[in-house]
Amino acid sequence: YMQVPFCQTLCTYCTFHRFLFKEYKAREYFKHMRAEMQMAKALGYDFQSVYVGGGTTTILNDELIKTLELARKLFPGIKEVSCETDPKEIASPDFKNLVGLVDRMSIGVQSFDDKILALTERNKFGTGAEIYDRIAACQDLFPTCNVDMMFGFRGQSLDMIARDMELIRQLNPRQVTTYPLMVTSQTRKSVKGIIAAQGQELSQQYDTILNTLGRHYRQLTSWTFGRTHDEGIDEYVIDHDEYLGIGSGSFSFLDNALYVNTFSLSRYAQRISSGQMGTERRRIFSKHQILQSRLMLGVFAGRLSRRYFREVHGVNLDTALFKEMLGLRLMGAIKENPDDHDNLIVTKVGKFMGLVMLKAFYSGMDNVRAQLRAPLKACDM
């Protein structure tokens, strides 16, 4: 995982680690991130997948290209590179230079409805119609184009969502992700009570997505839909038990521990310049906590496998997580597969539960980000 924490403007609802873009800082940062990648190589790490997140990952395309080219040179076994961008960046003449380097490009649209774009201050990227046209013009540049949509906004009617899903159907991208809005302790107080829908609304909005988009796409996870079952990277935390993060504010999960890179740009630069990686904190998790996490991710992915827990973690899923499995059964979230004992069926109820649980998981990670960003001073940014 590579973290690019720079944006031209900061969205009010966004809780990710990001700073206002300054070119000289960003160029220096990319240089340090490439150096940290080389340190990972020297330590013996190898990778099959790369996920670049932000911030706005394509904010300096030439630097991103250098970084991805180095990644493919250092780790020739890389099979897929996933990258995020916004609806303004895809109109840049330099955007096409990423063709051949990126396998999955994820475009953060959120909504085609101009009222929702204004509510979230995403109208800075253009009108819904303009964004639609830009995606239509560029979505065939990459093997997989993913369109990120969002629901859970106050005032976002079911008709608005149905119209968004119909526009997606017309665009016909290979993959669609429908995230719920995540309001955390890091979300600005001025927007907390204005933009978020209530719990019951969330459930109704999710049903509308399933009843519209679900008719034309295969559901890959609780919030991702694809044309086929083989769509490349969705959530790297699902498909990979371990991942290593580089860059300021990135997370790694290795063996039984979560590692967190410094959130200070200046400390990150100092550490890399002195030959150290960016990691400043570590949290060790118990075996049971890790099993609970993988259970949650399995429900979210709709792929709950007894065989996985037996072969990877050396446990019997039904006994090691007896209480959790009993709760899921009583709530109707899972049921036995009469044709395959090893793979349980995640029901419609379970898919919504998976969405809510992963939403809570990411909100918890955002709260960690908030705690680590709180001490930052002007010299850290």
Backbone hydrogen bonds in HBPLUS format (Angstrom, degrees):
<---DONOR---> <-ACCEPTOR-->    atom                        ^
c    i                          cat <-CA-CA->   ^        H-A-AA   ^      H-
h    n   atom  resd res      DA  || num        DHA   H-A  angle D-A-AA Bond
n    s   type  num  typ     dist DA aas  dist angle  dist       angle   num
A0246-ILE N   A0001-TYR O   2.81 MM 245  6.26 155.7  1.87 164.1 171.4     1
A0002-MET N   A0051-TYR O   2.89 MM  49  6.31 158.4  1.93 154.3 159.3     2
A0053-GLY N   A0002-MET O   2.88 MM  51  6.19 161.9  1.92 171.1 176.9     3
A0003-GLN N   A0246-ILE O   3.11 MM 243  6.49 156.1  2.17 157.0 164.3     4
A0004-VAL N   A0053-GLY O   2.84 MM  49  6.15 163.2  1.87 155.5 161.2     5
A0019-PHE N   A0005-PRO O   2.74 MM  14  5.87 140.3  1.90 129.3 137.9     6
A0056-THR N   A0006-PHE O   2.81 MM  50  5.81 151.7  1.89 150.7 151.8     7
A0007-CYS N   A0019-PHE O   2.95 MM  12  6.25 147.5  2.05 162.7 169.0     8
A0021-PHE N   A0007-CYS O   2.82 MM  14  5.18 147.2  1.93 143.2 141.3     9
A0014-CYS N   A0011-CYS O   3.34 MM   3  5.45 144.4  2.48 101.0 110.6    10
A0025-LYS N   A0022-LYS O   3.08 MM   3  5.51 120.0  2.45 109.5 123.8    11
A0026-ALA N   A0022-LYS O   2.96 MM   4  6.16 161.5  1.99 159.4 165.5    12
A0027-ARG N   A0023-GLU O   2.91 MM   4  6.10 163.8  1.94 159.2 162.3    13
A0028-GLU N   A0024-TYR O   3.23 MM   4  6.30 160.4  2.27 138.8 144.1    14
A0029-TYR N   A0025-LYS O   2.90 MM   4  6.04 150.3  1.99 143.3 152.5    15
A0030-PHE N   A0026-ALA O   2.95 MM   4  6.24 161.4  1.98 154.9 157.5    16
A0031-LYS N   A0027-ARG O   3.20 MM   4  6.42 157.7  2.26 144.3 150.1    17
A0032-HIS N   A0028-GLU O   3.04 MM   4  6.39 153.8  2.12 147.1 153.8    18
A0033-MET N   A0029-TYR O   2.84 MM   4  6.13 153.7  1.91 153.6 162.0    19
A0034-ARG N   A0030-PHE O   2.97 MM   4  6.23 154.0  2.04 149.3 155.1    20
A0035-ALA N   A0031-LYS O   3.14 MM   4  6.43 147.1  2.25 138.7 147.9    21
A0036-GLU N   A0032-HIS O   2.90 MM   4  6.23 150.1  1.99 147.9 156.1    22
A0037-MET N   A0033-MET O   2.97 MM   4  6.24 149.4  2.07 143.7 151.9    23
A0038-GLN N   A0034-ARG O   3.10 MM   4  6.40 149.2  2.20 141.4 148.8    24
A0039-MET N   A0035-ALA O   3.06 MM   4  6.42 141.5  2.21 140.2 150.9    25
A0040-ALA N   A0036-GLU O   3.02 MM   4  6.39 151.3  2.11 146.5 153.7    26
A0041-LYS N   A0037-MET O   3.06 MM   4  6.42 151.8  2.14 145.0 152.5    27
A0042-ALA N   A0038-GLN O   2.96 MM   4  6.22 155.4  2.02 143.5 150.0    28
A0043-LEU N   A0039-MET O   3.00 MM   4  6.28 136.5  2.20 143.9 155.3    29
A0045-TYR N   A0040-ALA O   3.18 MM   5  5.71 156.1  2.24 161.7 154.4    30
A0044-GLY N   A0041-LYS O   2.98 MM   3  5.27 158.0  2.03 108.7 115.6    31
A0079-LYS N   A0048-GLN O   2.67 MM  31  5.35 165.1  1.69 139.3 140.3    32
A0080-GLU N   A0048-GLN O   3.40 MM  32  6.88 150.9  2.49 152.1 159.7    33
A0050-VAL N   A0080-GLU O   3.00 MM  30  6.42 150.0  2.10 154.4 162.7    34
A0082-SER N   A0050-VAL O   2.83 MM  32  6.21 163.7  1.86 156.0 160.8    35
A0052-VAL N   A0082-SER O   2.81 MM  30  6.15 163.4  1.84 153.7 159.0    36
A0059-ILE N   A0056-THR O   3.23 MM   3  5.52 150.5  2.32 121.7 119.7    37
A0063-GLU N   A0060-LEU O   3.08 MM   3  5.50 121.0  2.44 108.0 121.7    38
A0064-LEU N   A0060-LEU O   2.99 MM   4  6.28 161.5  2.02 157.5 163.6    39
A0065-ILE N   A0061-ASN O   2.85 MM   4  5.99 159.3  1.89 152.2 157.6    40
A0066-LYS N   A0062-ASP O   3.11 MM   4  6.35 159.5  2.16 141.8 146.6    41
A0067-THR N   A0063-GLU O   3.02 MM   4  6.23 155.0  2.08 145.7 152.6    42
A0068-LEU N   A0064-LEU O   2.89 MM   4  6.16 160.4  1.93 155.3 159.9    43
A0069-GLU N   A0065-ILE O   2.88 MM   4  6.00 158.9  1.92 152.1 158.4    44
A0070-LEU N   A0066-LYS O   3.00 MM   4  6.17 153.2  2.07 141.5 148.6    45
A0071-ALA N   A0067-THR O   2.97 MM   4  6.21 154.8  2.03 143.2 150.5    46
A0072-ARG N   A0068-LEU O   3.00 MM   4  6.25 161.7  2.04 150.4 153.8    47
A0073-LYS N   A0069-GLU O   3.05 MM   4  6.25 141.8  2.20 138.8 149.4    48
A0073-LYS N   A0070-LEU O   3.10 MM   3  4.98 121.2  2.47  92.2 107.5    49
A0074-LEU N   A0070-LEU O   2.81 MM   4  6.02 166.2  1.83 161.0 163.6    50
A0075-PHE N   A0071-ALA O   2.89 MM   4  5.84 157.0  1.94 147.7 154.6    51
A0078-ILE N   A0075-PHE O   3.05 MM   3  5.95 162.1  2.08 132.9 133.2    52
A0103-ASP N   A0081-VAL O   2.84 MM  22  5.22 146.8  1.95 138.3 149.4    53
A0104-ARG N   A0081-VAL O   3.05 MM  23  6.36 153.0  2.12 154.6 153.6    54
A0083-CYS N   A0104-ARG O   2.87 MM  21  6.29 157.0  1.93 168.1 175.8    55
A0106-SER N   A0083-CYS O   2.77 MM  23  6.06 167.9  1.78 163.3 167.4    56
A0085-THR N   A0106-SER O   2.84 MM  21  6.19 137.9  2.02 167.3 169.1    57
A0108-GLY N   A0085-THR O   3.02 MM  23  6.34 167.6  2.04 152.8 154.4    58
A0091-ALA N   A0088-LYS O   3.13 MM   3  5.69 157.8  2.18 113.3 120.1    59
A0092-SER N   A0089-GLU O   2.98 MM   3  5.35 163.8  2.01 114.4 119.8    60
A0095-PHE N   A0092-SER O   3.09 MM   3  5.38 157.4  2.14 109.5 116.5    61
A0097-ASN N   A0094-ASP O   2.96 MM   3  5.53 156.5  2.01 116.5 124.1    62
A0098-LEU N   A0095-PHE O   3.16 MM   3  6.05 171.2  2.17 123.7 126.1    63
A0099-VAL N   A0096-LYS O   3.11 MM   3  5.57 166.2  2.13 113.8 118.1    64
A0101-LEU N   A0098-LEU O   3.01 MM   3  5.43 158.8  2.06 128.7 134.7    65
A0102-VAL N   A0098-LEU O   3.24 MM   4  6.10 146.3  2.36 171.2 171.7    66
A0144-THR N   A0103-ASP O   2.96 MM  41  6.16 140.5  2.12 155.2 165.8    67
A0105-MET N   A0144-THR O   2.94 MM  39  6.42 153.2  2.02 164.6 166.8    68
A0146-ASN N   A0105-MET O   2.82 MM  41  6.00 169.2  1.83 147.4 151.1    69
A0107-ILE N   A0146-ASN O   2.80 MM  39  6.22 161.2  1.84 165.7 165.8    70
A0148-ASP N   A0107-ILE O   2.84 MM  41  5.79 168.7  1.85 148.2 151.5    71
A0109-VAL N   A0148-ASP O   2.99 MM  39  5.54 136.5  2.18 137.2 148.5    72
A0110-GLN N   A0148-ASP O   2.84 MM  38  5.91 170.6  1.85 144.5 147.4    73
A0150-MET N   A0110-GLN O   2.89 MM  40  4.47 158.2  1.94 127.5 120.4    74
A0117-LEU N   A0113-ASP O   2.96 MM   4  6.25 159.4  2.00 155.0 161.8    75
A0118-ALA N   A0114-ASP O   2.95 MM   4  6.08 147.8  2.06 138.1 146.0    76
A0119-LEU N   A0115-LYS O   2.92 MM   4  6.13 157.0  1.97 144.0 150.7    77
A0120-THR N   A0116-ILE O   3.00 MM   4  6.17 153.9  2.07 149.1 154.6    78
A0122-ARG N   A0117-LEU O   2.68 MM   5  4.65 135.8  1.87 148.9 153.9    79
A0123-ASN N   A0117-LEU O   3.12 MM   6  4.92 124.7  2.44 121.8 112.8    80
A0121-GLU N   A0118-ALA O   3.14 MM   3  4.84 157.5  2.20  98.4 105.1    81
A0125-PHE N   A0122-ARG O   3.04 MM   3  5.83 169.9  2.05 120.2 123.5    82
A0126-GLY N   A0123-ASN O   3.04 MM   3  5.08 163.1  2.07 105.2 110.4    83
A0131-ILE N   A0127-THR O   2.98 MM   4  6.23 162.4  2.02 155.3 159.8    84
A0132-TYR N   A0128-GLY O   2.97 MM   4  6.12 157.3  2.02 146.2 152.6    85
A0133-ASP N   A0129-ALA O   3.09 MM   4  6.32 161.4  2.13 146.9 150.9    86
A0134-ARG N   A0130-GLU O   3.05 MM   4  6.32 154.2  2.12 147.2 154.1    87
A0135-ILE N   A0131-ILE O   3.03 MM   4  6.30 163.1  2.06 154.6 158.2    88
A0136-ALA N   A0132-TYR O   3.00 MM   4  6.24 163.7  2.03 152.5 157.5    89
A0137-ALA N   A0133-ASP O   3.09 MM   4  6.27 140.9  2.25 139.7 149.5    90
A0137-ALA N   A0134-ARG O   3.15 MM   3  5.14 124.8  2.47  92.5 106.4    91
A0138-CYS N   A0134-ARG O   3.19 MM   4  6.43 131.2  2.44 141.7 153.7    92
A0138-CYS N   A0135-ILE O   3.10 MM   3  5.29 137.6  2.28 102.3 113.9    93
A0139-GLN N   A0135-ILE O   2.91 MM   4  5.52 142.8  2.05 164.3 164.0    94
A0141-LEU N   A0138-CYS O   3.02 MM   3  5.60 164.9  2.04 126.1 127.6    95
A0175-GLN N   A0145-CYS O   3.24 MM  30  6.21 150.1  2.34 158.5 150.5    96
A0147-VAL N   A0175-GLN O   3.06 MM  28  6.52 152.0  2.14 140.0 143.6    97
A0177-THR N   A0147-VAL O   3.05 MM  30  6.21 164.5  2.07 139.0 142.7    98
A0149-MET N   A0177-THR O   2.67 MM  28  5.93 177.0  1.67 176.1 177.3    99
A0179-TYR N   A0149-MET O   2.85 MM  30  6.19 141.1  2.00 161.6 149.5   100
A0151-PHE N   A0179-TYR O   2.90 MM  28  6.35 151.9  1.97 157.8 165.8   101
A0181-LEU N   A0151-PHE O   2.75 MM  30  5.99 141.9  1.90 159.9 172.6   102
A0197-ALA N   A0152-GLY O   2.72 MM  45  5.04 162.0  1.75 138.4 134.8   103
A0156-GLN N   A0153-PHE O   3.19 MM   3  5.39 154.9  2.25 126.5 125.4   104
A0154-ARG N   A0195-ILE O   2.57 MM  41  5.00 153.5  1.63 117.7 126.1   105
A0160-MET N   A0157-SER O   3.09 MM   3  5.13 118.7  2.49  94.1 108.6   106
A0161-ILE N   A0157-SER O   3.13 MM   4  6.54 157.9  2.18 149.5 154.6   107
A0162-ALA N   A0158-LEU O   2.88 MM   4  6.09 161.2  1.92 147.7 153.4   108
A0163-ARG N   A0159-ASP O   2.89 MM   4  6.08 154.2  1.96 146.1 152.9   109
A0164-ASP N   A0160-MET O   2.93 MM   4  6.23 158.3  1.98 148.0 154.1   110
A0165-MET N   A0161-ILE O   2.90 MM   4  6.19 159.0  1.95 153.5 158.9   111
A0166-GLU N   A0162-ALA O   2.94 MM   4  6.18 144.4  2.07 141.4 151.3   112
A0167-LEU N   A0163-ARG O   2.94 MM   4  6.24 155.1  2.01 152.1 158.4   113
A0168-ILE N   A0164-ASP O   2.98 MM   4  6.29 149.0  2.08 143.8 152.8   114
A0169-ARG N   A0165-MET O   2.93 MM   4  6.20 153.2  2.01 140.7 147.9   115
A0170-GLN N   A0166-GLU O   2.99 MM   4  6.31 150.1  2.08 144.3 152.0   116
A0171-LEU N   A0167-LEU O   2.94 MM   4  6.23 154.0  2.01 146.0 153.0   117
A0172-ASN N   A0168-ILE O   2.77 MM   4  5.95 160.3  1.80 156.5 162.3   118
A0227-ARG N   A0174-ARG O   3.01 MM  53  5.45 147.4  2.12 156.6 156.7   119
A0176-VAL N   A0225-PHE O   2.81 MM  49  5.15 160.5  1.85 152.9 155.9   120
A0225-PHE N   A0176-VAL O   2.75 MM  49  5.15 164.1  1.78 160.1 165.2   121
A0178-THR N   A0223-TRP O   2.66 MM  45  5.03 166.3  1.68 156.8 161.5   122
A0187-THR N   A0184-THR O   3.07 MM   3  5.38 153.6  2.14 107.7 115.5   123
A0191-VAL N   A0188-ARG O   3.04 MM   3  5.76 160.3  2.08 119.9 125.4   124
A0194-ILE N   A0191-VAL O   3.08 MM   3  5.08 157.3  2.13 106.0 112.9   125
A0195-ILE N   A0191-VAL O   3.17 MM   4  6.03 163.1  2.20 165.3 161.3   126
A0202-LEU N   A0198-GLN O   3.10 MM   4  6.42 150.7  2.19 151.8 160.6   127
A0203-SER N   A0199-GLY O   3.27 MM   4  6.66 153.4  2.34 148.9 154.5   128
A0204-GLN N   A0200-GLN O   3.12 MM   4  6.45 160.6  2.16 151.0 155.8   129
A0205-GLN N   A0201-GLU O   2.83 MM   4  6.04 158.4  1.88 154.9 161.3   130
A0206-TYR N   A0202-LEU O   2.94 MM   4  6.13 153.7  2.01 146.2 153.4   131
A0207-ASP N   A0203-SER O   3.01 MM   4  6.27 156.4  2.07 146.3 152.4   132
A0208-THR N   A0204-GLN O   3.05 MM   4  6.31 150.9  2.13 143.6 151.1   133
A0209-ILE N   A0205-GLN O   3.10 MM   4  6.47 150.9  2.19 145.2 152.4   134
A0210-LEU N   A0206-TYR O   3.00 MM   4  6.35 162.3  2.03 153.8 158.2   135
A0211-ASN N   A0207-ASP O   2.88 MM   4  6.06 151.7  1.96 147.9 156.1   136
A0212-THR N   A0208-THR O   3.04 MM   4  6.12 119.1  2.43 137.6 151.1   137
A0212-THR N   A0209-ILE O   3.27 MM   3  5.27 148.2  2.37  97.9 107.0   138
A0213-LEU N   A0209-ILE O   2.92 MM   4  5.51 120.3  2.29 137.7 153.1   139
A0214-GLY N   A0209-ILE O   3.29 MM   5  6.70 152.4  2.37 147.9 152.4   140
A0215-ARG N   A0212-THR O   3.16 MM   3  5.64 157.1  2.22 110.4 117.1   141
A0216-HIS N   A0213-LEU O   2.98 MM   3  5.56 154.1  2.05 117.5 125.0   142
A0217-TYR N   A0213-LEU O   3.04 MM   4  6.13 139.5  2.21 156.1 168.2   143
A0218-ARG N   A0226-GLY O   2.88 MM   8  5.34 159.4  1.93 164.6 159.8   144
A0226-GLY N   A0218-ARG O   2.85 MM   8  5.34 159.8  1.89 153.0 158.4   145
A0220-LEU N   A0224-THR O   2.76 MM   4  5.40 149.2  1.85 140.1 149.3   146
A0221-THR N   A0224-THR O   3.26 MM   3  5.02 160.8  2.30 131.2 132.0   147
A0222-SER N   A0300-PHE O   2.82 MM  78  5.31 136.3  2.01 147.1 160.8   148
A0238-ILE N   A0235-GLU O   2.89 MM   3  5.54 159.9  1.93 120.2 126.9   149
A0240-HIS N   A0236-TYR O   3.11 MM   4  5.85 136.9  2.30 141.7 149.7   150
A0243-TYR N   A0253-PHE O   3.00 MM  10  5.39 151.6  2.08 137.5 146.6   151
A0253-PHE N   A0243-TYR O   2.85 MM  10  5.39 150.7  1.94 145.6 155.3   152
A0250-SER N   A0247-GLY O   3.33 MM   3  5.72 155.9  2.39 133.2 129.6   153
A0249-GLY N   A0262-THR O   2.96 MM  13  5.57 136.3  2.16 121.4 127.8   154
A0261-ASN N   A0250-SER O   2.93 MM  11  5.37 173.6  1.94 165.3 166.8   155
A0252-SER N   A0259-TYR O   2.84 MM   7  4.96 153.1  1.91 145.3 149.0   156
A0259-TYR N   A0252-SER O   2.80 MM   7  4.96 164.5  1.82 143.7 148.9   157
A0254-LEU N   A0257-ALA O   3.04 MM   3  5.60 150.7  2.13 161.5 164.7   158
A0257-ALA N   A0254-LEU O   3.05 MM   3  5.60 163.7  2.07 130.8 136.1   159
A0285-PHE N   A0256-ASN O   2.81 MM  29  5.58 170.9  1.81 176.3 175.9   160
A0258-LEU N   A0283-ARG O   2.80 MM  25  5.14 162.7  1.83 150.7 152.9   161
A0283-ARG N   A0258-LEU O   2.83 MM  25  5.14 149.5  1.93 146.2 155.6   162
A0260-VAL N   A0281-ARG O   2.98 MM  21  5.17 160.4  2.02 137.2 140.1   163
A0280-GLU N   A0260-VAL O   2.92 MM  20  6.12 172.7  1.92 155.2 154.1   164
A0281-ARG N   A0260-VAL O   3.26 MM  21  5.17 159.9  2.30 146.1 148.9   165
A0262-THR N   A0278-GLY O   2.89 MM  16  5.88 157.3  1.94 154.9 152.1   166
A0268-TYR N   A0264-SER O   2.92 MM   4  6.02 152.9  2.00 144.7 153.0   167
A0265-LEU N   A0380-ASP O   2.84 MM 115  5.42 144.4  1.97 163.3 153.4   168
A0269-ALA N   A0265-LEU O   3.01 MM   4  6.21 159.5  2.05 145.7 150.4   169
A0270-GLN N   A0266-SER O   2.96 MM   4  6.24 156.2  2.02 145.3 152.1   170
A0271-ARG N   A0267-ARG O   2.88 MM   4  6.05 163.3  1.91 152.1 155.8   171
A0272-ILE N   A0268-TYR O   3.03 MM   4  6.23 173.0  2.04 155.7 157.5   172
A0273-SER N   A0269-ALA O   2.93 MM   4  5.98 161.6  1.97 147.9 153.8   173
A0274-SER N   A0270-GLN O   3.06 MM   4  6.19 135.3  2.27 139.8 150.6   174
A0274-SER N   A0271-ARG O   3.17 MM   3  5.23 131.5  2.42  95.5 108.4   175
A0276-GLN N   A0271-ARG O   2.83 MM   5  5.01 157.0  1.88 156.3 148.3   176
A0275-GLY N   A0272-ILE O   2.99 MM   3  5.14 161.8  2.03 109.5 113.4   177
A0290-ILE N   A0286-SER O   3.08 MM   4  6.39 156.5  2.13 151.9 158.0   178
A0291-LEU N   A0287-LYS O   2.98 MM   4  6.26 157.5  2.03 150.3 156.6   179
A0292-GLN N   A0288-HIS O   2.91 MM   4  6.17 156.3  1.97 149.1 155.6   180
A0293-SER N   A0289-GLN O   2.98 MM   4  6.21 154.1  2.05 143.7 150.7   181
A0294-ARG N   A0290-ILE O   2.97 MM   4  6.26 160.3  2.01 151.9 156.5   182
A0295-LEU N   A0291-LEU O   2.91 MM   4  6.12 145.5  2.03 145.1 155.0   183
A0296-MET N   A0292-GLN O   2.99 MM   4  6.26 162.4  2.02 150.5 154.3   184
A0297-LEU N   A0293-SER O   3.01 MM   4  6.30 161.5  2.05 150.3 155.3   185
A0298-GLY N   A0294-ARG O   2.88 MM   4  5.95 143.6  2.01 136.9 147.0   186
A0299-VAL N   A0295-LEU O   2.98 MM   4  6.28 155.8  2.04 153.7 159.0   187
A0300-PHE N   A0296-MET O   2.99 MM   4  6.24 164.2  2.01 150.1 154.8   188
A0301-ALA N   A0297-LEU O   2.89 MM   4  6.00 155.4  1.95 142.2 148.8   189
A0302-GLY N   A0298-GLY O   3.02 MM   4  6.00 117.4  2.43 131.3 146.2   190
A0303-ARG N   A0298-GLY O   3.02 MM   5  5.19 140.8  2.18 153.5 157.8   191
A0302-GLY N   A0299-VAL O   3.07 MM   3  5.03 142.6  2.21  96.7 108.1   192
A0344-LEU N   A0304-LEU O   2.95 MM  40  5.55 151.7  2.03 171.6 171.4   193
A0306-ARG N   A0342-ASP O   2.68 MM  36  4.92 161.6  1.71 158.5 160.5   194
A0310-ARG N   A0306-ARG O   2.97 MM   4  6.19 153.1  2.04 150.3 158.7   195
A0311-GLU N   A0307-ARG O   2.80 MM   4  5.94 168.4  1.81 160.6 162.6   196
A0312-VAL N   A0308-TYR O   2.82 MM   4  5.61 162.2  1.85 151.2 157.0   197
A0313-HIS N   A0309-PHE O   3.16 MM   4  5.07 136.3  2.36 111.1 123.7   198
A0315-VAL N   A0309-PHE O   3.19 MM   6  5.80 176.1  2.19 132.3 132.3   199
A0319-THR N   A0316-ASN O   3.13 MM   3  5.59 135.2  2.34 110.5 121.9   200
A0320-ALA N   A0316-ASN O   2.81 MM   4  5.78 173.8  1.81 175.8 177.3   201
A0321-LEU N   A0317-LEU O   3.14 MM   4  5.83 154.9  2.21 139.5 144.9   202
A0325-MET N   A0321-LEU O   2.91 MM   4  6.02 164.8  1.93 158.2 162.8   203
A0326-LEU N   A0322-PHE O   2.91 MM   4  6.04 156.4  1.96 149.3 156.3   204
A0327-GLY N   A0323-LYS O   2.95 MM   4  6.16 160.7  1.99 149.0 154.0   205
A0328-LEU N   A0324-GLU O   3.03 MM   4  6.31 156.5  2.08 146.5 152.6   206
A0329-ARG N   A0325-MET O   2.98 MM   4  6.22 154.5  2.05 146.5 153.3   207
A0330-LEU N   A0326-LEU O   2.92 MM   4  6.15 166.2  1.94 156.5 159.9   208
A0331-MET N   A0327-GLY O   3.06 MM   4  6.20 146.4  2.18 144.5 152.9   209
A0333-ALA N   A0328-LEU O   2.86 MM   5  5.12 152.3  1.93 166.4 162.4   210
A0332-GLY N   A0329-ARG O   2.98 MM   3  5.08 154.0  2.04 104.1 112.4   211
A0347-THR N   A0333-ALA O   2.98 MM  14  5.34 155.5  2.04 132.1 139.2   212
A0335-LYS N   A0345-ILE O   2.93 MM  10  5.27 144.0  2.06 144.5 154.0   213
A0345-ILE N   A0335-LYS O   2.88 MM  10  5.27 164.2  1.91 170.0 167.9   214
A0340-ASP N   A0337-ASN O   3.10 MM   3  5.30 150.2  2.19 107.7 116.4   215
A0343-ASN N   A0340-ASP O   3.26 MM   3  5.71 144.4  2.39 109.6 118.2   216
A0351-LYS N   A0347-THR O   2.85 MM   4  6.21 147.1  1.96 149.2 158.3   217
A0352-PHE N   A0348-LYS O   3.17 MM   4  6.48 156.0  2.23 146.9 151.9   218
A0353-MET N   A0349-VAL O   2.94 MM   4  6.23 157.1  1.99 147.6 154.9   219
A0354-GLY N   A0350-GLY O   2.73 MM   4  5.95 153.3  1.80 146.9 154.7   220
A0355-LEU N   A0351-LYS O   2.99 MM   4  6.23 151.8  2.07 141.2 148.3   221
A0356-VAL N   A0352-PHE O   2.94 MM   4  6.24 162.0  1.97 151.8 156.1   222
A0357-MET N   A0353-MET O   2.80 MM   4  5.98 162.1  1.83 154.6 159.9   223
A0358-LEU N   A0354-GLY O   2.94 MM   4  6.07 164.2  1.96 148.6 152.8   224
A0359-LYS N   A0355-LEU O   2.91 MM   4  6.00 151.0  1.99 144.3 153.2   225
A0360-ALA N   A0356-VAL O   2.97 MM   4  6.21 152.9  2.04 143.3 150.1   226
A0361-PHE N   A0357-MET O   2.85 MM   4  6.15 149.1  1.95 143.5 153.0   227
A0362-TYR N   A0358-LEU O   2.87 MM   4  6.09 167.0  1.88 153.9 155.3   228
A0363-SER N   A0359-LYS O   2.92 MM   4  6.07 148.9  2.01 141.4 151.1   229
A0364-GLY N   A0360-ALA O   2.86 MM   4  6.07 147.6  1.96 142.3 151.0   230
A0365-MET N   A0361-PHE O   3.00 MM   4  6.39 149.5  2.10 144.8 153.4   231
A0366-ASP N   A0362-TYR O   2.86 MM   4  6.14 148.5  1.96 142.9 152.0   232
A0367-ASN N   A0363-SER O   2.93 MM   4  6.26 142.2  2.07 141.1 151.3   233
A0368-VAL N   A0364-GLY O   3.08 MM   4  6.46 144.4  2.21 140.9 150.3   234
A0369-ARG N   A0365-MET O   2.93 MM   4  6.33 155.4  2.00 146.0 152.8   235
A0370-ALA N   A0366-ASP O   2.84 MM   4  6.14 152.4  1.92 144.7 152.5   236
A0371-GLN N   A0367-ASN O   3.04 MM   4  6.33 155.1  2.11 144.7 149.8   237
A0372-LEU N   A0368-VAL O   3.04 MM   4  6.31 155.6  2.10 151.4 158.1   238
A0373-ARG N   A0369-ARG O   2.81 MM   4  5.96 140.1  1.97 150.3 161.7   239
A0374-ALA N   A0370-ALA O   2.98 MM   4  5.96 139.2  2.15 142.9 152.4   240
A0376-LEU N   A0373-ARG O   2.98 MM   3  5.45 155.8  2.04 118.0 125.8   241
A0380-ASP N   A0377-LYS O   2.84 MM   3  5.32 155.2  1.90 115.3 123.6   242
A0381-MET N   A0378-ALA O   3.25 MM   3  5.49 162.0  2.28 107.8 113.2   243
